[in-house]
Amino acid sequence: MITIDCLGEMCPIPVLKAQKEFKKLNSGETIKIITDHSCALESVTNKFKKHQVSSDEIIVGVWEIFITKS
């Protein structure tokens, strides 16, 4: 699993980093994005809606977003 630390980074940086790493994935592989901006959660979910996307608020204001390539 590729982990992308986007703490402190505002949109569109998390989406751009995810797109770059996503190209390297094979089907069934997952990226984990760590972010503290709620707008990134929505942007990433919308950008990768053709794939499996899930998220978890691990502490107040910090999310882990998982994108699994279809």
A tleap script that builds the chain and sets N, CA, C and O, in Angstrom:
source leaprc.protein.ff14SB
mol = sequence {
  NMET ILE THR ILE ASP CYS LEU GLY GLU MET
  CYS PRO ILE PRO VAL LEU LYS ALA GLN LYS
  GLU PHE LYS LYS LEU ASN SER GLY GLU THR
  ILE LYS ILE ILE THR ASP HIE SER CYS ALA
  LEU GLU SER VAL THR ASN LYS PHE LYS LYS
  HIE GLN VAL SER SER ASP GLU ILE ILE VAL
  GLY VAL TRP GLU ILE PHE ILE THR LYS CSER
}
set mol.1.N position { 0.846 -1.184 0.000 }
set mol.1.CA position { 0.000 0.000 0.000 }
set mol.1.C position { 0.887 1.240 0.000 }
set mol.1.O position { 1.846 1.335 0.766 }
set mol.2.N position { 0.554 2.174 -0.859 }
set mol.2.CA position { 1.252 3.455 -0.918 }
set mol.2.C position { 0.545 4.413 0.042 }
set mol.2.O position { -0.680 4.533 0.011 }
set mol.3.N position { 1.313 5.091 0.892 }
set mol.3.CA position { 0.761 6.071 1.816 }
set mol.3.C position { 1.232 7.454 1.401 }
set mol.3.O position { 2.422 7.679 1.178 }
set mol.4.N position { 0.283 8.380 1.299 }
set mol.4.CA position { 0.582 9.761 0.933 }
set mol.4.C position { 0.205 10.657 2.102 }
set mol.4.O position { -0.963 10.732 2.483 }
set mol.5.N position { 1.181 11.326 2.662 }
set mol.5.CA position { 0.949 12.238 3.788 }
set mol.5.C position { 0.645 13.628 3.237 }
set mol.5.O position { 1.515 14.283 2.663 }
set mol.6.N position { -0.581 14.063 3.415 }
set mol.6.CA position { -1.003 15.382 2.938 }
set mol.6.C position { -1.412 16.287 4.092 }
set mol.6.O position { -2.176 17.234 3.904 }
set mol.7.N position { -0.909 16.000 5.275 }
set mol.7.CA position { -1.243 16.836 6.431 }
set mol.7.C position { -0.732 18.252 6.182 }
set mol.7.O position { 0.428 18.455 5.823 }
set mol.8.N position { -1.614 19.219 6.378 }
set mol.8.CA position { -1.257 20.623 6.183 }
set mol.8.C position { -1.345 21.099 4.746 }
set mol.8.O position { -1.115 22.277 4.473 }
set mol.9.N position { -1.672 20.209 3.822 }
set mol.9.CA position { -1.740 20.584 2.414 }
set mol.9.C position { -3.200 20.737 1.991 }
set mol.9.O position { -4.036 19.872 2.254 }
set mol.10.N position { -3.481 21.848 1.337 }
set mol.10.CA position { -4.849 22.148 0.916 }
set mol.10.C position { -5.077 21.675 -0.513 }
set mol.10.O position { -4.129 21.398 -1.248 }
set mol.11.N position { -6.348 21.588 -0.897 }
set mol.11.CA position { -6.724 21.212 -2.260 }
set mol.11.C position { -6.120 22.209 -3.245 }
set mol.11.O position { -6.059 23.406 -2.964 }
set mol.12.N position { -5.691 21.731 -4.356 }
set mol.12.CA position { -5.850 20.403 -4.943 }
set mol.12.C position { -4.656 19.479 -4.723 }
set mol.12.O position { -4.573 18.438 -5.375 }
set mol.13.N position { -3.734 19.818 -3.833 }
set mol.13.CA position { -2.508 19.043 -3.653 }
set mol.13.C position { -2.781 17.567 -3.355 }
set mol.13.O position { -2.163 16.717 -3.997 }
set mol.14.N position { -3.673 17.208 -2.417 }
set mol.14.CA position { -3.926 15.779 -2.174 }
set mol.14.C position { -4.419 15.028 -3.415 }
set mol.14.O position { -4.024 13.886 -3.648 }
set mol.15.N position { -5.276 15.665 -4.203 }
set mol.15.CA position { -5.780 15.026 -5.425 }
set mol.15.C position { -4.656 14.833 -6.429 }
set mol.15.O position { -4.545 13.770 -7.040 }
set mol.16.N position { -3.826 15.845 -6.605 }
set mol.16.CA position { -2.716 15.754 -7.565 }
set mol.16.C position { -1.718 14.671 -7.166 }
set mol.16.O position { -1.241 13.917 -8.014 }
set mol.17.N position { -1.405 14.596 -5.876 }
set mol.17.CA position { -0.485 13.554 -5.399 }
set mol.17.C position { -1.101 12.167 -5.592 }
set mol.17.O position { -0.414 11.226 -5.988 }
set mol.18.N position { -2.396 12.048 -5.309 }
set mol.18.CA position { -3.077 10.764 -5.472 }
set mol.18.C position { -3.093 10.343 -6.939 }
set mol.18.O position { -2.855 9.175 -7.244 }
set mol.19.N position { -3.365 11.264 -7.841 }
set mol.19.CA position { -3.378 10.954 -9.273 }
set mol.19.C position { -2.021 10.444 -9.736 }
set mol.19.O position { -1.945 9.490 -10.510 }
set mol.20.N position { -0.964 11.068 -9.273 }
set mol.20.CA position { 0.393 10.673 -9.658 }
set mol.20.C position { 0.687 9.240 -9.221 }
set mol.20.O position { 1.182 8.437 -10.012 }
set mol.21.N position { 0.385 8.921 -7.970 }
set mol.21.CA position { 0.661 7.588 -7.438 }
set mol.21.C position { -0.302 6.537 -7.986 }
set mol.21.O position { 0.066 5.373 -8.147 }
set mol.22.N position { -1.540 6.956 -8.272 }
set mol.22.CA position { -2.566 6.037 -8.749 }
set mol.22.C position { -2.172 5.385 -10.064 }
set mol.22.O position { -2.503 4.227 -10.319 }
set mol.23.N position { -1.462 6.141 -10.898 }
set mol.23.CA position { -1.011 5.632 -12.197 }
set mol.23.C position { -0.087 4.420 -12.045 }
set mol.23.O position { 0.004 3.594 -12.952 }
set mol.24.N position { 0.585 4.314 -10.923 }
set mol.24.CA position { 1.544 3.230 -10.673 }
set mol.24.C position { 0.876 1.946 -10.175 }
set mol.24.O position { 1.504 0.888 -10.149 }
set mol.25.N position { -0.405 2.040 -9.778 }
set mol.25.CA position { -1.088 0.900 -9.175 }
set mol.25.C position { -1.570 -0.108 -10.203 }
set mol.25.O position { -1.915 0.241 -11.332 }
set mol.26.N position { -1.586 -1.362 -9.785 }
set mol.26.CA position { -2.256 -2.417 -10.532 }
set mol.26.C position { -3.663 -2.566 -9.957 }
set mol.26.O position { -3.940 -2.090 -8.856 }
set mol.27.N position { -4.535 -3.216 -10.691 }
set mol.27.CA position { -5.889 -3.453 -10.227 }
set mol.27.C position { -5.856 -4.183 -8.881 }
set mol.27.O position { -5.121 -5.155 -8.711 }
set mol.28.N position { -6.657 -3.704 -7.934 }
set mol.28.CA position { -6.728 -4.315 -6.611 }
set mol.28.C position { -5.781 -3.700 -5.593 }
set mol.28.O position { -5.896 -3.990 -4.402 }
set mol.29.N position { -4.850 -2.860 -6.027 }
set mol.29.CA position { -3.920 -2.220 -5.095 }
set mol.29.C position { -4.544 -0.936 -4.541 }
set mol.29.O position { -5.457 -0.364 -5.136 }
set mol.30.N position { -4.027 -0.499 -3.386 }
set mol.30.CA position { -4.644 0.599 -2.636 }
set mol.30.C position { -3.643 1.700 -2.308 }
set mol.30.O position { -2.464 1.452 -2.054 }
set mol.31.N position { -4.158 2.924 -2.323 }
set mol.31.CA position { -3.431 4.113 -1.852 }
set mol.31.C position { -4.127 4.577 -0.573 }
set mol.31.O position { -5.354 4.541 -0.475 }
set mol.32.N position { -3.332 5.011 0.404 }
set mol.32.CA position { -3.887 5.635 1.615 }
set mol.32.C position { -3.408 7.080 1.647 }
set mol.32.O position { -2.209 7.352 1.577 }
set mol.33.N position { -4.361 8.000 1.754 }
set mol.33.CA position { -4.051 9.424 1.851 }
set mol.33.C position { -4.407 9.872 3.261 }
set mol.33.O position { -5.496 9.581 3.757 }
set mol.34.N position { -3.497 10.572 3.897 }
set mol.34.CA position { -3.752 11.129 5.228 }
set mol.34.C position { -3.890 12.636 5.056 }
set mol.34.O position { -2.986 13.294 4.540 }
set mol.35.N position { -5.022 13.178 5.490 }
set mol.35.CA position { -5.281 14.610 5.303 }
set mol.35.C position { -5.982 15.207 6.514 }
set mol.35.O position { -6.657 14.513 7.274 }
set mol.36.N position { -5.804 16.500 6.669 }
set mol.36.CA position { -6.502 17.210 7.748 }
set mol.36.C position { -7.396 18.315 7.182 }
set mol.36.O position { -7.771 19.250 7.891 }
set mol.37.N position { -7.729 18.194 5.902 }
set mol.37.CA position { -8.634 19.153 5.268 }
set mol.37.C position { -9.856 18.421 4.734 }
set mol.37.O position { -9.743 17.554 3.867 }
set mol.38.N position { -11.014 18.774 5.252 }
set mol.38.CA position { -12.244 18.089 4.855 }
set mol.38.C position { -12.549 18.261 3.371 }
set mol.38.O position { -13.183 17.392 2.773 }
set mol.39.N position { -12.116 19.355 2.769 }
set mol.39.CA position { -12.361 19.550 1.340 }
set mol.39.C position { -11.603 18.503 0.523 }
set mol.39.O position { -12.072 18.097 -0.541 }
set mol.40.N position { -10.451 18.066 1.000 }
set mol.40.CA position { -9.684 17.028 0.301 }
set mol.40.C position { -10.449 15.713 0.304 }
set mol.40.O position { -10.410 14.971 -0.677 }
set mol.41.N position { -11.135 15.423 1.382 }
set mol.41.CA position { -11.950 14.206 1.473 }
set mol.41.C position { -12.993 14.179 0.364 }
set mol.41.O position { -13.150 13.169 -0.321 }
set mol.42.N position { -13.700 15.279 0.188 }
set mol.42.CA position { -14.723 15.372 -0.853 }
set mol.42.C position { -14.106 15.350 -2.252 }
set mol.42.O position { -14.614 14.668 -3.143 }
set mol.43.N position { -13.025 16.085 -2.447 }
set mol.43.CA position { -12.383 16.156 -3.766 }
set mol.43.C position { -11.833 14.808 -4.215 }
set mol.43.O position { -12.008 14.415 -5.368 }
set mol.44.N position { -11.175 14.107 -3.313 }
set mol.44.CA position { -10.614 12.795 -3.646 }
set mol.44.C position { -11.731 11.808 -3.946 }
set mol.44.O position { -11.648 11.043 -4.907 }
set mol.45.N position { -12.772 11.823 -3.127 }
set mol.45.CA position { -13.906 10.917 -3.335 }
set mol.45.C position { -14.539 11.154 -4.703 }
set mol.45.O position { -14.850 10.198 -5.413 }
set mol.46.N position { -14.730 12.405 -5.075 }
set mol.46.CA position { -15.326 12.728 -6.370 }
set mol.46.C position { -14.412 12.355 -7.534 }
set mol.46.O position { -14.891 11.864 -8.556 }
set mol.47.N position { -13.122 12.577 -7.400 }
set mol.47.CA position { -12.174 12.313 -8.483 }
set mol.47.C position { -12.049 10.818 -8.781 }
set mol.47.O position { -11.885 10.426 -9.936 }
set mol.48.N position { -12.128 9.987 -7.743 }
set mol.48.CA position { -11.902 8.551 -7.902 }
set mol.48.C position { -13.186 7.743 -7.719 }
set mol.48.O position { -13.125 6.589 -7.293 }
set mol.49.N position { -14.331 8.317 -8.027 }
set mol.49.CA position { -15.609 7.652 -7.777 }
set mol.49.C position { -15.820 6.381 -8.593 }
set mol.49.O position { -16.712 5.596 -8.273 }
set mol.50.N position { -15.023 6.158 -9.637 }
set mol.50.CA position { -15.133 4.923 -10.419 }
set mol.50.C position { -14.409 3.760 -9.741 }
set mol.50.O position { -14.481 2.620 -10.199 }
set mol.51.N position { -13.723 4.057 -8.664 }
set mol.51.CA position { -12.954 3.057 -7.919 }
set mol.51.C position { -13.523 2.964 -6.505 }
set mol.51.O position { -14.403 3.739 -6.131 }
set mol.52.N position { -13.026 2.030 -5.737 }
set mol.52.CA position { -13.504 1.865 -4.362 }
set mol.52.C position { -12.813 2.882 -3.462 }
set mol.52.O position { -11.592 2.859 -3.312 }
set mol.53.N position { -13.595 3.765 -2.870 }
set mol.53.CA position { -13.062 4.802 -1.989 }
set mol.53.C position { -13.743 4.682 -0.630 }
set mol.53.O position { -14.968 4.604 -0.542 }
set mol.54.N position { -12.940 4.669 0.418 }
set mol.54.CA position { -13.490 4.669 1.777 }
set mol.54.C position { -12.646 5.614 2.621 }
set mol.54.O position { -11.513 5.937 2.262 }
set mol.55.N position { -13.195 6.048 3.730 }
set mol.55.CA position { -12.451 6.965 4.593 }
set mol.55.C position { -12.796 6.687 6.048 }
set mol.55.O position { -13.818 6.083 6.372 }
set mol.56.N position { -11.899 7.153 6.908 }
set mol.56.CA position { -12.082 6.995 8.337 }
set mol.56.C position { -11.470 8.205 9.029 }
set mol.56.O position { -10.320 8.557 8.765 }
set mol.57.N position { -12.229 8.838 9.909 }
set mol.57.CA position { -11.689 9.957 10.686 }
set mol.57.C position { -10.954 9.351 11.882 }
set mol.57.O position { -11.575 8.939 12.861 }
set mol.58.N position { -9.623 9.303 11.786 }
set mol.58.CA position { -8.832 8.602 12.794 }
set mol.58.C position { -8.697 9.383 14.089 }
set mol.58.O position { -8.641 8.793 15.168 }
set mol.59.N position { -8.643 10.693 13.995 }
set mol.59.CA position { -8.771 11.587 15.145 }
set mol.59.C position { -9.565 12.789 14.648 }
set mol.59.O position { -9.718 12.969 13.440 }
set mol.60.N position { -10.059 13.594 15.538 }
set mol.60.CA position { -10.898 14.726 15.133 }
set mol.60.C position { -10.128 15.604 14.150 }
set mol.60.O position { -9.074 16.150 14.472 }
set mol.61.N position { -10.683 15.726 12.939 }
set mol.61.CA position { -10.090 16.584 11.924 }
set mol.61.C position { -9.003 15.959 11.088 }
set mol.61.O position { -8.390 16.649 10.274 }
set mol.62.N position { -8.737 14.668 11.259 }
set mol.62.CA position { -7.725 13.971 10.448 }
set mol.62.C position { -8.349 12.706 9.869 }
set mol.62.O position { -8.899 11.879 10.595 }
set mol.63.N position { -8.252 12.574 8.545 }
set mol.63.CA position { -8.853 11.437 7.852 }
set mol.63.C position { -7.813 10.607 7.144 }
set mol.63.O position { -6.782 11.110 6.697 }
set mol.64.N position { -8.105 9.320 7.050 }
set mol.64.CA position { -7.388 8.413 6.164 }
set mol.64.C position { -8.367 8.059 5.048 }
set mol.64.O position { -9.479 7.598 5.303 }
set mol.65.N position { -7.936 8.281 3.812 }
set mol.65.CA position { -8.763 7.969 2.649 }
set mol.65.C position { -8.092 6.820 1.915 }
set mol.65.O position { -6.903 6.885 1.605 }
set mol.66.N position { -8.848 5.777 1.641 }
set mol.66.CA position { -8.328 4.615 0.946 }
set mol.66.C position { -8.946 4.534 -0.449 }
set mol.66.O position { -10.167 4.576 -0.596 }
set mol.67.N position { -8.104 4.420 -1.462 }
set mol.67.CA position { -8.573 4.288 -2.840 }
set mol.67.C position { -8.006 2.981 -3.369 }
set mol.67.O position { -6.790 2.797 -3.428 }
set mol.68.N position { -8.896 2.077 -3.751 }
set mol.68.CA position { -8.495 0.790 -4.332 }
set mol.68.C position { -8.837 0.814 -5.816 }
set mol.68.O position { -9.978 1.065 -6.202 }
set mol.69.N position { -7.835 0.550 -6.634 }
set mol.69.CA position { -8.011 0.590 -8.083 }
set mol.69.C position { -8.861 -0.585 -8.561 }
set mol.69.O position { -8.625 -1.732 -8.182 }
set mol.70.N position { -9.838 -0.285 -9.387 }
set mol.70.CA position { -10.725 -1.334 -9.936 }
set mol.70.C position { -10.013 -2.156 -10.980 }
set mol.70.O position { -10.601 -3.078 -11.546 }
savepdb mol mol.pdb
quit
